[in-house]
Amino acid sequence: MASFMRVIRPWAKRLAAWLVAAALAGATLVVKAGLAVTIALSGLLEDAGQRLEARRAASRLQAARRARAADRWRAAFEAAPLPMAKVSLDGRLEEVNPAFCTLLGEPERALLGRRLGALVYPDDLAALEEAGPPLRAKGVAKNEVRLVCTGERLRWCELASSVLYDVEGRAENVLVNVVDITRHKRSQEALRDLATRDPLSGLANRRWLELQLAQHVQACAEDGPRGAVLVMDLDNFKAVNDTFGHPAGDRLIVDVADILRRHLRDQDLVARLGGDEFAIVLHDGDGRAAEAVARKLVLAVRDEASTAEASAAGARTDGARTDGARTDGARTDGAR
């Protein structure tokens, strides 16, 4: 037994030393692994921190850029020579520039919060609603409407509306640019009047009468004859010009035109053919009705038409031999 112990003891010491060495080596490996994990985690945390800081810096930069852009937009909005308004999606004014206030003749505080439709002349609301909101339009939605300004003044304006979106692409507001086109509209009306109106009497001219009469004849051809054409002149009109002068004759023409307008319906057309000749298109009625209208017009002209010169002389226009106002060529067979 003693000899066995002597043999085994050296081997036991070697085994123990080997186990201790192995344990120490394992601990070293564990420590190294732990250090490696710690280093890796530190790197990840550092990268995450850097990315977070980069995102924060980018966010601050974007916010600064948006603020500068908003300042530039605000400066441009305020200084714009054309009226502009920022409108909410439900149609209420949120911001208006000074030019918009000048056009409407009202201060900013009186306009903010009001509906844009409340500033539009009622007869033009249908046209505004017909075009629909700019959300349904591609690009810019344009409308021509009359805006009601202070003092009940009406101004023709073109509204150009475009949608403003936020950074996420959602509709946020509507920007409305306003152009005052009142002068343009008046010029158009003046040109139209030159083409269709007699400049002295304001009645339709011969050209417009021919166009309207052609349409009426076409309607009679399709739906059957109706209405009549009356032709009226003033007898001895030359005597008025010779006795009282051409200005008096012009005033007589204007008076007669006003009388004819007042004694005819809105749907009937009265035109001046030239000189002292007038034509009336009655769009409906039979022969008896046309004759009754003709008699009424002749009596009205005899009773109501006068000139300043004739009045000063104590005479009516029938005293100036214009009592021969008559209708000629009354056609009651469907205005053929």
C-alpha positions, 0 to 999 in steps of 0.5 A: 500500500505504501509503495502504491501511494509512493507511485500514485502521489507524483501522478496525483500532483501532476493531475492536480497541477494540470486541473489548476492550470486548466481552470486558470486557462478557462478563467482567462478565456472567460475573462477574455470573452467578457472583455470582448463582449463588453468592448462589442457592447460599448461599440454598439452603444457608441454607434447608437449614440452617434446615430441618435445624435446625428438624427437629432442634429438633422431634425434640428437642421430641418426645423431651422430650415423650415423656420427660415422657409416659413419666414421667407414665405411670410415675408413674401406673403405680406409683401405680395402686391396681389391679394392672397389668403390662406384658407382652411379646408372648410373654407375659412380665412386663416391668414390674409395679406395687406393687399387682400385687406386693401381690395376688400376695404376691411381690416385683417381682424374683420376678415379672419375666421369668415368663410370665403364664400361669404365675400362672394356675390350671391349670384356667383356662388353657384359658379364657385361651387360648380368648380369644386374645391381645389382638392379635386382639381389638378394643379390650380383651380380658377374661378371668376366671381364678384367679391363684395367689398366695403360699401357694397362695391362689387369687384370682378376677381379671378381666384386661383386656388392651390392646396398646401401640403404638410411634410407628410403629404397631407392637405393642410390649407388652400392658398388663394391668389386673387387678381382684380379683373374688373377693368378687363370685364368692363372692357369686355362689356364695352366691346360687346355693347359696341358690337350689339348696342346702339350707342345713342339709345342703348337699344339693340342694334340692327346686327343684334336684331338680325341674329336674334330674329334668325334664332326666333325664326328657327324656333318657329320652324321647329315648334310652330309660328308664334310672336310678331315683329313690329316696326315703328318710326316717328313721322316728321322727325326731321321737323324736330331736328330742324326746329330744335336742333339735332341734340333735341332730336337725339334726346327724343330718340333716347326718350322713345327708347326708354318708353319702349323699354318700359312698356315691353316685357323683359323677354321681348327685344326692342332695337333701333334700326337707325334714324327714327326707326325702331323694331320690336320682336314679340317672342309670343302672342297672336295677331290680336296681341301684337296689334294691342301692343302696337297701339299701346306703344303708339299711345305711350310715345305720343303721351310721354315723349317730349323734348326740352326745347318743345317743353320750353315753348309750351308744346308737346312733341305732338305739337312738333308734329311727331304725333304720327308715331306709328307701327308699320309692317307688323308681322304676326305670322310667326315672324317670317 
